[in-house]
Amino acid sequence: MSENSLDKSLNIKQWAEEDRPREKLMLKGRQALSDAELLAIIIGTGTPKESAVELSKKILSLANNNLFLLGNLTLEDLTKVKGIGQAKAISIAAALEIGRRRKDSEPPKKIKIDSSKSAYEYIYQDLADLPHEEFYVVYLKRSNEVIEKMPLSKGGIAGTVVDVKIILKRAIELHASCLVLFHNHPSGNLKPSDADIDITNKIVEAGKFIDVSVLDHLIIGHNKYLSLKEESFIK
């Protein structure tokens, strides 16, 4: 068997790990993949004689290796390639349509929390008029732009459990620079309890070890709020 025929007989699983499309994407990022490699991930498998990448190259050749023209191909056009059945053709068409819709979509509006008032306005609908306590964490970029709002826990009328490890673990995963804490008092009494102050300062101190600052902790009541930062409860 010649070297060329040996290469053609190898399937993707026999390639070096860094040359397999899925593994290459994980190791080097999606930008490192060719159009054929990205398409190979979409179709998933090849045939006994051709790898998914080789099939993808044939599909691209139908459109002169142009992704815009590829989007104009019908399911019938795609299934002309041996090894591309209706299911794979539909997967390709769906992926291209998602790409088209993404291009036409507007990026989500950036939300910033730069004051206790803006923090209150952002979270109020989540915590308003609840008959029990809930605790939320909002993670922010260095620019104070919101990355994620995470409901941490639910409790009873008088309290809820707060796990500091979960809060900081998620901050690391999101590469957050800072965060804001929120919980509600169903009674409407905004006075922070000793437990409220204690857990806040535990999170503040723990955050220092990973360079994540706690900007504030808001207690939400009936159409009003209290900022632990403004009331000097945060050390």
C-alpha positions, 0 to 999 in steps of 0.5 A: 500500500502506498503512503498516499493510499494509507493516508486516505484510508485513515479516519479522523480518529486515527489522526494526531489529536491536534489535527482532529477538528473537534480537538483542534477547536478545543485546543486552538479555538474555532478561528484556527479551523478551516471552513472544511474542518468546521463543516466536518464538525457539523456533519459529524461523520464521514464514510468508510472511504472518506473522512468528514473533512474530505466530504466537507471539501467536496461540499464546499467545492459545489459552492466554489469554496464560498460560504455565501454561495454554500448558503444558497445550495438546496438540500437536493444540491447537498445530497448530490455528494456521496455520503451526505444524506438528508439528515446531514444536509439538513444539519448543514442548512440549519447551521448556515441559517443560524449564521445568517440570523446571527449576522442580522441580529443586533448585539444585546444591549450592554447593562452597567451597574455603577450606583446603588440605584442602577443596581436596584433598578436592575434586580427589583423585578426579580425580588419584588413581592416575594413571600420568601427570601432569595439571594442573587449575585450579579457578576460584572466586568471591570467596566461595571458591565453585567456579565451574568445574574445568578440566583444563588439560593431560596430560603424561608421568611427569615433567611436563606443559605449563602455558599461563599465557595459557589459565589467565588467559583462562578466569579473565576469561571466568568473572569469577573472583576467585581460583583454585587450581592442582593437579597430581599426582606419579605417583611419590608424591614430593610435593617440588615441582620448580623448574619447579613453583615457577617456573610457580606464581609466574608465574601468581601474578604474571600474575594480579595484572594482572587482579586474580585471586589464586592461593590455592594450588597443591596437589601430589597424591600417594598419599593425601596432598598438599603445599600450596605456599602452606603450605610458603611456596613461593608468594611 
